[in-house]
Amino acid sequence: MHPPIALTIAGSDSGGGAGIQADLKTFHARGVHGLSVITAITSQNTRGVSAVHAVPLTHIRSQLAALFDDFPIAAVKTGMLGNAAITRLVAREMAARKPAWLVVDPVMIATSGARLLDEDAVEALTEELIPLADLLTPNLPEAEALLGHPIRTAAQFDAAGEALLMLGAGAVLLKGGHAQGDEVVDRYYDARSVLELRHPRLPLEGHGTGCTLASAIAAELACGRSPRSAVRRAVAYVHRALQRGYRPGGGAAHVLQH
């Protein structure tokens, strides 16, 4: 007997709060064995991102081949892909390998404001990778970038959820952390209905929350949960981890207690 196996395809955060590092910590905390394919190496800390180096396509392909040839992968999560070529490569590989669950976190802009996905990669993301996703997990700025218009009101929020579903994903978790208010309201959309998840807004600046949430969902799916149950459990987990967050560096960013 061994724990279920989940794979993260994402960038490395040298500061340890987000990216591959957060994903693997999350997988371990949620009871799954974590695998990783690194798409980019970032130079970053709690103050921001100072450099990004994309991993060559041949090495990304070889990482994927090594893992899929050996492990029974139950779920895959994608995070920072960096550019159009990597996005297309990952989409082709996922289409060919057909993992049971694919969670796509469309990482575009870091909390510090650094751009983590080239503008020309958005088309590859929307046309090639998102249609393969069982679950898409954008925050509000990412949803606005994908749809090309602002999202401000509750009505626009729901319209955006429906429009994101039309990109082809099986379900959408539209995260409300960037909205205003005393509560954070996340909304899950699928073909059946809308599920609203609320929790108190914490008075701190989180780092790695999106990576952690998508990885927690992938872990729960790998453990046999339904998408709705996986989302509920993952949102609650991230809130608890952020409540216990701490500042390991000199910046304002709090990393999660995974």
Buried (B, 14 or more C-beta within 10 A) or exposed (E): EEBBBBBBBBBBBBBBBBBBBBBBBBBBBBEBBBBBBBBBBBBBBBEBBEEBEBBEBEEBBEBBEEBBEEEEBBBBBBBBBBBBBBBBBBBBBBEEBEBEBBBBBBBBBBBBEBEBBBEEBBEBBBBBBBBBBBBBBBBBEBBBBBBEEEBEEEEBBBBBBEBBBEBBBBBBBBBBBBBEEEEBBBBBBBEEEBBEBEBEBBEBBBBBBBBBBBBBBBBBBBBEBEBBEBBBBBBEBBBEBBEEBEBBBEBEBBBBEB
